[in-house]
């Protein structure tokens, strides 16, 4: 081997040895594990129910569910008729007010009055004997109480009554104060050709209420009919001239004329004004609108439908004592049966039946006084039922309500026929 070939061979040997030593000193690259499968909403299928928090057995990886999870809301789907009724919350005596204030916005409270065939109040019923239906679907009763709530009552007194009827009403007003407890508040409204507030809400046992009731007294209307024919139609005549120009003969006519005044009974407007004051009363009080009237309506700016919607939205029930020509026995029951036996301009049965109130019909002074006591007693002895509605508070749709009592036949159940969702009672 020549010297040049020897040099080349030695160089190649040294280069290979250096490369092998460099590879041995270089660290091995770490092994890269396979990427985990994508994790998304599909992993939650069958594990979390909308509206319900996770439980301790429901985990994502190694992370357990938080301990301060909010309580589960009622399921969105309606329950069948044969579902098991869970025991509702039942407050201790005196705690009903606080229970009704701190509730979610979709909680619907339903005051219920139950009477037997003779019209007597029925006591001692339990939640198991009640059934509540909203829009035809049975609801789970989540609240039940027989504890009376303090009352906020707005009285509306009809001053357009005939004078003989008005005298009886005036004499009976002094008995109103005896129908209330010290915890109640009362406001007084009147109407004739227009409505007005006599006093805002004041203590039922204070000196202000009797003074307001005394100021609400009026003589009433003279119900004599104007004479348009006969010798008295033209009124007095002096030297051949009619003294009253309103009774003078028309031009080119020897016949006198008389313009009868338009009959005005703005009952709708008076109820709406009183309802607006009632809507401002604190939560946790029973809002009652009590009307003493013959039920005639004429000349109001507000319609019956508008006023009823406002009443239902603000949880106001209408009660009344019917007097005068409308004081017919059983007037409320006739309206429920839809019998065409009532005057067409009597709107009180519609107010009472749609808002869950009731009516009394009395002709005498003593009967009117007893009516005050009967109605306030029925309000204080109401059952209060509550349930979670599926409807949102932002919805303006009307929802019907039906309450039934099972196990005892022949009972009459008075409650509101429906409601409109409202944000007025939203609590933080």
Protein Blocks (a to p, Z undefined) as FASTA:
>chain_A
ZZklmmmmmmmmmmmmmmmmmmmmpccddddddddddddfklmgokacghiacdfklcgh
jaccdfkbccddddfbdcdfkbccdddddddehilmmmmmmccfkbccdddddddfkopa
cehiafklpccdeehiacddfbdcfbdcdddddddddfkbcfklmmmmmmmmmmmmmmpc
fkbccdddddfkbccdfbdcddfkbmklmmmmmmmpcebjafbdcdfedjklnopaeehi
afblmlpccehiabdcdddddddddfklmmmmmmmmmmmpcehiacddddddehiaehia
bdfklmmmmmmmnopacddddehjllcghklmmmmnopafbcfklmklmmmmmnopacdd
dfbfklmmmmmmmmmmmmmmpccdddddfbdfkbcbdcddddddehiahiacdddfbdcd
dfklccZZ
